[in-house]
C-alpha cells in the first residue's frame, strides 16, 4: 500500500506546468507508463475532481480550491 499526502497549503504545484502536467509529473517520474498513458491517467483524475475543463491552465490561473483539487488528483493518480 502506498500513501500520498496533500498539504493544506495549495501552493505546492509547479508553476511552469499546466494542471494536467502537474498530475502527470510524478507518474512520469516514477515510470508508471509512457507519456500517453500518464496523460490519460492525469486527465481521468482531473475529471474525477471536476477540473477536466481546466487541464491546460497554469496554477496562477486557478483559484486556491482548484489548486488543492489538482494536488488531490495528483495524489489519487499515484495509487498504483
C-alpha positions in Angstrom: 0.0 0.0 0.0 1.3 3.4 -0.9 0.5 6.7 0.8 0.3 10.2 -0.7 0.0 13.4 1.2 -1.8 16.6 0.2 -0.7 19.5 2.3 -3.2 22.2 3.3 -1.0 24.8 1.6 -2.2 24.8 -2.0 0.9 26.4 -3.4 2.6 23.0 -4.0 2.1 22.9 -7.8 4.9 23.5 -10.2 4.1 27.0 -11.7 5.6 26.3 -15.1 3.4 23.2 -15.7 -0.3 23.0 -16.5 -2.8 21.3 -14.2 -2.5 18.2 -16.4 1.3 18.3 -16.4 1.3 18.7 -12.6 -0.7 15.5 -12.2 1.4 13.7 -14.9 4.8 14.7 -13.4 5.0 12.1 -10.5 3.6 9.4 -12.8 6.4 10.0 -15.4 9.0 10.4 -12.7 8.1 7.0 -11.2 7.8 5.4 -14.6 4.1 4.4 -14.3 3.8 4.3 -18.1 4.7 6.2 -21.2 3.7 9.8 -21.7 0.4 9.0 -23.5 -0.7 6.6 -20.7 0.3 9.1 -18.0 -1.6 11.9 -19.7 -4.7 9.7 -19.9 -4.5 8.9 -16.2 -4.0 12.6 -15.4 -7.0 13.6 -17.4 -9.1 10.9 -15.8 -8.3 12.1 -12.3 -8.8 15.7 -13.2 -12.2 14.7 -14.3 -12.8 13.0 -11.0 -12.1 16.2 -9.1 -14.1 18.3 -11.5 -11.3 20.1 -13.4 -11.4 18.4 -16.8 -12.1 21.8 -18.5 -9.1 23.4 -16.7 -6.4 20.8 -17.6 -4.5 23.3 -19.8 -4.5 26.1 -17.2 -1.4 27.1 -15.3 -1.6 27.3 -11.4 -1.6 31.1 -11.4 -4.9 31.0 -13.3 -6.5 28.6 -10.8 -8.2 29.5 -7.6 -6.9 28.1 -4.3 -9.5 25.4 -4.2 -8.8 24.4 -7.7 -5.1 24.1 -6.9 -6.0 21.9 -4.0 -8.1 19.7 -6.2 -5.2 19.4 -8.7 -3.0 18.3 -5.8 -5.7 15.8 -4.8 -5.9 14.5 -8.4 -2.1 14.0 -8.3 -2.3 12.1 -5.1 -5.1 9.9 -6.4 -3.2 9.2 -9.6 -0.3 7.8 -7.6 -2.5 5.0 -6.2 -0.6 2.2 -8.1 
